[in-house]
Amino acid sequence: MYYLGIDVGSVSTDFVLMDEKREIVSQLYMKTGGNPIKAVKEGLCQLGREYESKDIAGAGTTGSGRTLAAAIAGADAVKNEITAHG
């Protein structure tokens, strides 16, 4: 099982996939390019080529586009940057 984190900012959209031992198994950095919807969809497609969605037990989002990313990815948690850092 894996856990997905998505951070959508105005400049970049970052993805991290961790396993049950909290070890990072995949990371993805991409330019948001003024289109956070496209960035999230493209990132999920790239991760989907290597991992199956049924293997992802939970997802969380943060950043300025966190609510939008949560709707697209079906996230379980939506946190602002301050809470996410904590």
C-alpha contacts under 8 A as a table, 3 or more apart, distances in Angstrom:
res1	aa1	res2	aa2	distance
1	M	19	D	6.14
1	M	20	E	6.29
1	M	55	D	5.04
1	M	56	I	5.64
1	M	57	A	5.82
2	Y	17	L	6.33
2	Y	18	M	5.45
2	Y	19	D	4.56
2	Y	20	E	6.31
2	Y	55	D	6.06
2	Y	56	I	4.59
2	Y	57	A	5.73
2	Y	58	G	7.24
3	Y	17	L	5.59
3	Y	18	M	5.19
3	Y	19	D	6.35
3	Y	20	E	7.68
3	Y	56	I	5.59
3	Y	57	A	5.78
3	Y	58	G	5.01
3	Y	59	A	5.69
4	L	15	F	7.11
4	L	16	V	5.80
4	L	17	L	4.64
4	L	18	M	6.56
4	L	56	I	6.93
4	L	58	G	6.33
4	L	59	A	4.53
4	L	60	G	6.37
5	G	15	F	5.64
5	G	16	V	5.17
5	G	17	L	6.46
5	G	59	A	5.73
5	G	60	G	4.97
5	G	61	T	5.76
5	G	62	T	7.96
6	I	13	T	7.17
6	I	14	D	5.70
6	I	15	F	4.65
6	I	16	V	6.67
6	I	59	A	7.80
6	I	60	G	6.36
6	I	61	T	4.72
6	I	62	T	6.36
6	I	66	R	7.77
6	I	69	A	7.39
7	D	13	T	5.61
7	D	14	D	5.11
7	D	15	F	6.53
7	D	61	T	5.75
7	D	62	T	4.79
7	D	63	G	5.08
7	D	65	G	7.66
7	D	66	R	6.84
8	V	12	S	6.49
8	V	13	T	4.42
8	V	14	D	6.51
8	V	32	T	7.52
8	V	36	P	6.89
8	V	40	V	7.81
8	V	61	T	7.65
8	V	62	T	6.46
8	V	63	G	4.84
8	V	64	S	6.01
8	V	65	G	4.92
8	V	66	R	6.06
8	V	69	A	7.19
9	G	12	S	5.31
9	G	13	T	5.77
9	G	32	T	7.04
9	G	36	P	7.93
9	G	63	G	5.30
9	G	64	S	5.30
9	G	65	G	6.19
10	S	13	T	7.91
10	S	32	T	6.23
10	S	33	G	7.67
10	S	34	G	6.71
10	S	36	P	7.83
10	S	64	S	7.08
10	S	65	G	7.98
11	V	31	K	5.93
11	V	32	T	5.39
11	V	33	G	6.69
11	V	34	G	7.66
12	S	29	Y	6.89
12	S	30	M	5.60
12	S	31	K	4.35
12	S	32	T	4.69
12	S	33	G	7.63
13	T	29	Y	6.12
13	T	30	M	5.38
13	T	31	K	6.05
13	T	32	T	5.48
13	T	36	P	7.54
13	T	39	A	6.55
13	T	40	V	7.12
14	D	27	Q	7.43
14	D	28	L	5.66
14	D	29	Y	4.65
14	D	30	M	6.35
15	F	27	Q	5.53
15	F	28	L	4.98
15	F	29	Y	6.55
15	F	43	G	7.23
16	V	24	I	6.88
16	V	25	V	7.80
16	V	26	S	5.81
16	V	27	Q	4.45
16	V	28	L	6.49
17	L	24	I	5.81
17	L	25	V	5.71
17	L	26	S	5.11
17	L	27	Q	6.34
18	M	21	K	7.66
18	M	22	R	5.40
18	M	23	E	5.26
18	M	24	I	4.36
18	M	25	V	5.49
18	M	26	S	7.15
19	D	22	R	5.29
19	D	23	E	5.51
19	D	24	I	6.56
19	D	25	V	6.61
20	E	23	E	7.36
24	I	27	Q	7.33
28	L	43	G	7.23
30	M	39	A	7.12
30	M	43	G	7.62
31	K	39	A	7.18
32	T	35	N	5.75
32	T	36	P	5.44
32	T	38	K	7.88
32	T	39	A	5.41
33	G	36	P	7.38
33	G	39	A	7.71
35	N	38	K	5.51
35	N	39	A	6.34
36	P	39	A	4.94
36	P	40	V	6.07
36	P	65	G	6.83
36	P	69	A	7.87
37	I	40	V	5.33
37	I	41	K	6.18
37	I	68	L	7.34
37	I	69	A	7.28
37	I	72	I	7.88
38	K	41	K	5.16
38	K	42	E	5.99
39	A	42	E	5.20
39	A	43	G	6.05
40	V	43	G	5.13
40	V	44	L	6.12
40	V	69	A	6.43
40	V	72	I	7.58
41	K	44	L	5.19
41	K	45	C	6.14
41	K	72	I	7.56
42	E	45	C	5.04
42	E	46	Q	6.19
43	G	46	Q	5.13
43	G	47	L	6.25
44	L	47	L	5.13
44	L	48	G	5.87
44	L	73	A	7.87
45	C	48	G	4.85
45	C	49	R	6.42
46	Q	49	R	5.42
46	Q	50	E	7.33
47	L	50	E	5.52
47	L	51	Y	5.96
48	G	51	Y	4.99
48	G	52	E	5.76
48	G	53	S	6.90
49	R	52	E	7.66
51	Y	55	D	7.06
52	E	55	D	5.48
52	E	56	I	7.31
53	S	56	I	5.36
54	K	57	A	7.43
56	I	59	A	7.49
58	G	75	A	6.98
58	G	76	D	6.14
59	A	73	A	7.62
59	A	74	G	7.43
59	A	75	A	4.67
59	A	76	D	5.45
59	A	77	A	6.62
60	G	70	A	7.20
60	G	75	A	5.20
60	G	76	D	5.78
60	G	77	A	4.51
60	G	78	V	5.70
60	G	79	K	7.55
61	T	66	R	5.05
61	T	67	T	7.47
61	T	69	A	6.53
61	T	70	A	5.97
61	T	75	A	6.70
61	T	77	A	6.39
61	T	78	V	4.96
61	T	79	K	6.32
62	T	65	G	7.12
62	T	66	R	4.52
62	T	67	T	7.91
62	T	78	V	6.05
62	T	79	K	5.17
62	T	80	N	5.40
62	T	81	E	5.91
62	T	84	A	6.91
63	G	66	R	5.10
63	G	79	K	7.91
63	G	80	N	6.20
63	G	81	E	5.78
64	S	80	N	7.89
65	G	68	L	5.41
65	G	69	A	6.07
66	R	69	A	5.08
66	R	70	A	5.97
66	R	78	V	6.30
66	R	79	K	7.34
66	R	80	N	7.60
67	T	70	A	5.04
67	T	71	A	6.37
67	T	78	V	6.66
68	L	71	A	5.26
68	L	72	I	6.44
69	A	72	I	5.14
69	A	73	A	5.94
69	A	75	A	7.75
70	A	73	A	5.22
70	A	74	G	5.38
70	A	75	A	4.59
70	A	76	D	7.69
70	A	77	A	7.72
70	A	78	V	6.66
71	A	74	G	5.34
71	A	75	A	6.88
72	I	75	A	7.97
75	A	78	V	7.03
79	K	83	T	6.06
79	K	84	A	5.96
80	N	83	T	5.55
80	N	84	A	6.16
81	E	84	A	4.96
81	E	85	H	6.10
82	I	85	H	5.32
82	I	86	G	6.35
83	T	86	G	5.01
